[in-house]
Amino acid sequence: MAKFELRGLVKAYGKTKVIHGINLVIPDGEFVVFVGPSGCGKSTTLRMIAGLEEVSGGEIRIGDRVVNEVDPKERNLAMVFQNYAIYPHMTVRQNIAFGLYTSKLSKDEKAKKVEEAGALLGLTPLLDRRPSDLSGGQRQRVAIGRAMVRDPAGFLFDEPLSNLDAQLRAQMRIEIKDLHRRLGTTIAYVTHDQVEAMTMADRIVVMKDGHILQAAPPMEVYDNPVDVFTAQFIGTPSMNIVPATQNGGVVTLAEGAPTLLAGVRPHDLLVGSQIADPGLTLTGNVTAVEPLGPETLVHFTVAGRSIIATAPAHGTVAIGSTVTAKAPRGHVHLFDAATEKAMGRA
């Protein structure tokens, strides 16, 4: 295992900077997920750690060694890509063994490592099949197995589940997290899917425009986002944001240019709630209703803004009707309207 450290890391293409001096330490054995929209710099950062992109400034350390000028193959890292990159003419066994192509291990030792990786990944019955006989999830496990047999100091995953359907993605999230628990190896994982980030990470790194906005455990990012972008990016459905004023601890909708923005998550904004002393109350016309089984999401419009609230599962909210939704005190996030930085809760 190894610690990864980024010190003032910069990446530029010509005069255009895409990574702006980021700093991050990933301790031994931690599972860190980089998350953010397309173009935020998360994959570029991962590729610099791997050595597939040159560093324009700053340092990358793996363990105690600066690796800026070290070849990818000398960094002892294993990378798993979005496309599985497994060889169709080889069996599963041969594909996994290919990770040991340059190893000095004996033939028997290599065979043992392949068998061990196959067993760990549930591929033992499939070792003599070809990739065309496998599902997408099984192919991705083969790619992971090929990386595993090298006993790398760390794993780098670049959106490895984005080609899978929803059910397989959910299954593979659990499998990769369980693999990390068993191996204890440092993992840096890139995704644009905040559900993957929330369910898999020991720590989430939220990126935007080549900057790190927040690096914290998943529930810390969810409960205490540092700014409006993070608040709306993490969490499904996205946090509602409205212009607001505050008076005596009560937040109300603002008219004109506000100094505050109020944020409330749909699961905290309850339609028809009997909360006697709410932190925020919003009333508007219903534009859509989404029954989800255990609850119903209610979309309504307030001052030209689309708001999402939660109603009981078997409620009778009609499109076109007027609803009032309330959030309890302590569940309303406040942000500075000018900087969009967090200011606490009301």
SULMO-V641075 format. One line per field, one symbol per residue. ss: DSSP state (a for helix, b for strand, c for the rest). psi: psi as a letter, one per 40 degrees, with the letter a starting at -180 (. if undefined). A space follows every 10 residues. Layout:
ss = ???
psi = ???
This chain:
ss = cccbbbbbbb bbbccbbbbb bbbbbbcccc bbbbbccccc caaaaaaaaa ccccccbbbb bbccbbcccc caaaccbbbb cccccccccc baaaaaaaaa ccccccaaaa aaaaaaaaaa cccaaacccb aaaccaaaaa aaaaaaaacc cccbbbbbcc cccccaaaaa aaaaaaaaaa aaaccbbbbb bccaaaaaaa ccbbbbbbcc bbbbbbcaaa aaacccbaaa aaaccccccb bbbbbbbccb bbbccccccb bbbbcaaabb bccccccccb bbbbbbbbbb bcccbbbbbb bbccbbbbbb bbcccccccc cbbbbbbccc ccbbbbcccc bbbbbc
psi = iihhhhhfhi hihbehhdhg fihhhhihei hhhhiiihee eddddddddd eehihdiaih hhbehhedeh ideeefihhh idhdfihdei idddddddee deieiidddd dddddddddd efedeedeii deeiiddddd ddddddddee fidiihhgfe eeeiiddddd dddddddddd dddeihhhhh iehddddded idhhhhihfe ihdihiiddd dddgieiddd dddhhhiihh hiiiihhfeh hihiiahiei hhhhideehh heiehdgidh hhhihhdihg heceihhhhi hhfeihihih iidfighihe ihihiihiie ehhhihddef iieai.
